[in-house]
Amino acid sequence: MRFLLLAASCFLLQAAYASGLSAWEKPTPGGNVMEYDGTSYYRAYVKWPKCPDLPTDSIYFHSWYFYHDYIIGEQDSGVYLVANETTCTVEKFYSVEAFNHYVAEHHLWPSIWMRRWDPIHNWEQLDTLLFGAFMLSPVVVPLLIFYLYLLGGLFFGKRRSVIKIVFLVGLPLWLLITALLQWYPQSL
């Protein structure tokens, strides 16, 4: 009986190895495709359907951001890439000074919002947001109760203060801006 239990647990552990479940493939804003095969190398590869002659195995990113039809990011420590999605050209830099000079010269540094990506945290982060909301429920639930209390006081109360109105307008506005920035993958 013990042998059977041991054999079954070994098969269960073998079948539970599921690195492919974390694999993803998403289109880039420039019309190409980024993919992560689910391995622990933390490398997201760029597929170029517009340029089939470009090798895809050498163009990978550990972290990146999208800006004006460019994919700008880092491969390994000290190796940086700037990939132009429209002309299918890739510039590789081995020093941070040369990379920063190129990015500044070609105006590829976002001025408002830099949206960084890595292979583990891909486009759809809804599960991460829901997990964060669940873990922060001791904070979120009292905040929502306080929000509803202020909202009821605004409609049915006699005292209307500027602080109440700013809070009542600011919280949904902050959530809306966060949702829009989460939905839009480009850096601004």
PyMOL commands that set and color helices and strands:
alter all, ss='L'
color gray80, all
select helices_A, chain A and resi 2-15+19-22+96-105+126-135+137-156+162-183
alter helices_A, ss='H'
color red, helices_A
select strands_A, chain A and resi 24-27+33-36+44-47+60-61+63-67+70-74+80-84+89-93
alter strands_A, ss='S'
color yellow, strands_A
deselect
rebuild
show_as cartoon
